[in-house]
Amino acid sequence: MTANATTKTATAKTATAKAATAHRVLAPGPSARTFRAADGSLVTPPDDWACLPPGDAALTRRVKAAGPCFTVEEKKGNKTFSRGLWAPAETIAAHRATLMVERQDPAYAVRLAQGRARRERAQEQYEDDFEEAVVDFLAFHGRHAVLAATLARRVTAHAVPVGSGTVARTQRIPVSERAEAAVIAWLRHQTTAYDHMHIPREKGARREVRRMLAEQSRRLLEKYRRGDDVDGASCPLQSALVRHSPG
């Protein structure tokens, strides 16, 4: 082999090694140490890498920031679940030891409590803001104001908890749009037969069903916006609120 060919081969191997150890998001593979990339190819971590299980957010952040790693995620339906972070075992051990020392410091517990209190205050404020946004979207006539307030509380209680995975938790759209989407989703599940429908496994079929049910829900909301007389016994919205009332 010529010197030129040898250099090219070494360069190619170096590039392959760098690609293999870049920070990548992968899916579980057929074995414990094999993962699947977006293009379907199989990826194996270096021999000196280990798995950091999910659960310790602080440690995961530090290891991820320290250098190359694999984030392993498994998608089930519309939800994505973490299956751990793969990185050099020495890196994981070093940061775990550092965190252990920090966490034994009384000041760490104080900072932890302060951070928890800040998050709780922020969550409470978001709940208030979101509920107000729901009421604004509903825009019910004054004669149905009590019903609007009740519906807003139910939608908010369902949608805003941390970890709920609902549209209310996204930051990609304004809160007004989150509120609208959350109301339509709540109505779809609580006032229609959506959860029991047999929907063909065809591309776009579920989206079309959701679109039709959303229009049905919007027509229902319009009655309350106009201030129409609504028969509570036959109204799916009022029936749902009674059916799922606390206690």
C-alpha positions in Angstrom: 0.0 0.0 0.0 1.3 3.4 -0.9 1.9 6.2 1.7 -0.9 8.1 0.1 -3.3 5.2 0.4 -2.2 4.6 4.0 -2.8 8.2 4.9 -6.3 8.1 3.3 -7.2 4.9 5.2 -6.0 6.4 8.5 -8.0 9.6 7.9 -11.1 7.6 7.1 -10.7 5.6 10.3 -10.3 8.7 12.3 -13.4 10.3 10.8 -15.3 7.1 11.5 -14.2 7.0 15.1 -15.2 10.7 15.6 -18.6 10.0 14.0 -19.1 7.0 16.3 -18.4 9.0 19.4 -20.2 12.2 18.6 -23.1 13.4 20.7 -25.9 11.5 19.1 -29.5 10.6 19.9 -30.2 7.0 19.2 -32.9 4.4 19.6 -32.5 1.0 21.4 -31.1 -1.7 19.2 -31.3 -5.5 19.2 -28.9 -5.9 22.1 -27.9 -4.1 25.3 -24.9 -2.4 23.7 -26.3 -1.9 20.2 -28.3 1.2 19.2 -30.1 2.2 16.1 -29.4 5.6 14.3 -32.0 7.6 12.5 -30.9 6.1 9.1 -31.5 2.6 10.5 -27.8 1.7 10.9 -26.6 0.0 14.1 -24.2 1.9 16.4 -22.0 0.3 19.1 -20.4 2.4 21.9 -16.7 2.2 22.6 -15.6 -0.6 25.0 -14.8 1.9 27.8 -18.3 3.5 27.7 -21.0 2.7 30.3 -24.7 3.5 30.7 -25.8 6.2 33.0 -29.5 5.3 33.8 -32.1 8.1 33.7 -33.2 9.7 37.0 -30.3 12.0 38.0 -30.8 15.1 35.9 -27.9 17.0 37.4 -25.4 14.1 36.7 -26.8 13.6 33.3 -26.4 17.3 32.4 -22.8 17.3 33.5 -21.8 14.1 31.7 -23.5 15.3 28.6 -21.7 18.6 28.7 -18.3 16.9 29.3 -18.0 15.5 25.8 -19.1 12.8 23.4 -22.0 10.6 24.4 -25.1 8.8 23.2 -28.6 9.8 24.4 -30.8 6.7 24.0 -34.5 7.4 23.6 -37.4 5.1 22.8 -40.6 6.4 21.2 -43.9 4.7 22.1 -46.8 6.3 20.4 -46.6 10.1 20.9 -44.4 9.8 24.0 -40.6 9.5 24.2 -38.9 7.7 27.0 -35.2 8.1 28.1 -33.3 4.8 28.1 -30.1 6.4 29.6 -27.0 8.1 28.5 -23.9 6.3 27.3 -20.5 8.0 27.9 -17.0 7.1 29.0 -17.2 5.2 32.3 -14.4 7.4 33.8 -16.4 10.6 33.0 -19.5 9.2 34.6 -17.6 8.1 37.7 -15.7 11.4 38.1 -18.9 13.6 37.9 -20.8 11.2 40.2 -18.0 11.5 42.8 -18.0 15.3 42.5 -21.7 15.6 42.8 -21.7 13.3 45.9 -19.2 15.7 47.6 -21.3 18.7 46.7 -24.5 17.1 47.9 -23.0 16.4 51.3 -22.5 20.2 51.8 -25.4 21.7 53.8 -25.4 24.7 51.4 -26.5 22.2 48.6 -29.6 21.3 50.5 -30.4 25.0 50.9 -30.0 25.7 47.2 -32.1 22.6 46.3 -34.9 23.9 48.5 -34.7 27.3 47.0 -34.8 25.9 43.5 -37.8 23.8 44.4 -39.6 26.8 45.8 -38.9 28.8 42.7 -40.3 26.1 40.5 -43.4 25.7 42.6 -44.1 29.4 42.4 -43.5 29.4 38.7 -45.9 26.4 38.3 -48.6 28.1 40.3 -48.2 31.3 38.2 -48.4 29.3 35.0 -51.6 27.5 36.2 -53.2 30.8 36.9 -52.1 32.2 33.5 -53.2 29.1 31.7 -56.6 29.0 33.3 -57.1 32.6 32.4 -56.1 31.9 28.8 -58.6 29.0 28.6 -61.4 31.3 29.9 -60.4 33.9 27.2 -60.5 31.3 24.5 -63.9 30.0 25.6 -65.4 33.5 25.6 -68.7 32.2 26.9 -71.7 34.5 27.2 -72.1 36.0 30.7 -75.0 33.6 31.5 -72.6 30.7 31.1 -69.7 32.3 33.0 -69.9 29.7 35.8 -69.7 26.8 33.3 -66.7 28.5 31.6 -64.9 28.8 34.9 -65.6 25.1 35.8 -64.4 23.9 32.4 -61.3 26.1 32.6 -60.4 24.6 35.9 -60.9 21.0 34.6 -58.8 21.6 31.5 -56.0 23.3 33.4 -55.9 20.5 36.1 -55.5 18.0 33.3 -53.1 19.8 31.1 -50.6 21.8 33.1 -49.0 19.3 35.6 -45.3 18.9 35.0 -44.6 15.8 33.1 -48.2 15.5 31.7 -46.8 15.6 28.2 -49.7 17.7 27.0 -49.6 20.6 24.6 -49.9 22.9 27.6 -46.3 22.0 28.5 -44.8 23.1 25.2 -42.9 26.4 24.8 -43.1 26.4 21.0 -46.5 28.2 20.7 -48.1 31.1 22.6 -50.1 30.3 25.7 -53.3 31.3 23.9 -52.7 28.6 21.3 -51.8 26.1 24.0 -55.1 26.9 25.8 -57.1 26.4 22.6 -55.4 23.1 21.8 -55.9 21.8 25.4 -59.6 22.7 25.3 -60.2 20.9 22.0 -58.2 17.9 23.2 -60.2 17.7 26.5 -63.5 17.9 24.6 -62.3 15.3 22.1 -61.7 12.8 24.9 -64.5 13.7 27.2 -67.5 14.6 24.9 -66.9 12.4 21.9 -66.5 8.7 21.2 -62.9 9.2 20.0 -61.3 6.9 22.6 -63.5 4.0 21.5 -63.4 4.6 17.7 -61.9 2.1 15.3 -59.7 4.3 13.1 -58.1 2.7 10.0 -54.3 2.5 10.1 -54.0 4.7 7.1 -51.8 7.8 6.7 -53.8 10.9 7.7 -56.9 8.9 8.9 -56.4 9.8 12.6 -55.7 13.4 11.7 -58.9 13.7 9.7 -61.0 12.2 12.5 -59.5 14.7 15.0 -60.2 17.5 12.5 -63.9 16.5 12.3 -64.3 16.1 16.0 -62.6 19.5 16.6 -65.2 21.1 14.3 -67.9 19.3 16.3 -66.4 20.7 19.5 -66.2 24.2 18.1 -69.9 24.1 17.2 -70.7 23.1 20.7 -68.7 26.0 22.2 -70.4 28.4 19.9 -73.7 27.7 21.6 -72.3 28.9 24.9 -70.6 31.9 23.3 -73.9 33.1 21.8 -75.7 32.6 25.1 -78.1 30.0 23.8 -80.4 28.0 26.0 -78.7 24.6 26.3 -80.4 21.5 27.7 -77.9 20.3 30.3 -79.3 16.7 30.3 -78.5 16.3 26.6 -75.3 18.4 26.4 -72.2 16.3 26.2 -70.1 19.1 27.8 -72.3 19.5 30.9 -72.6 15.7 31.1 -68.8 15.4 31.1 -68.3 18.0 33.8 -70.8 16.2 36.0 -69.4 12.8 35.3 -65.9 13.9 36.2 -66.7 16.3 39.1 -64.4 16.0 42.1 -65.6 13.7 44.8 
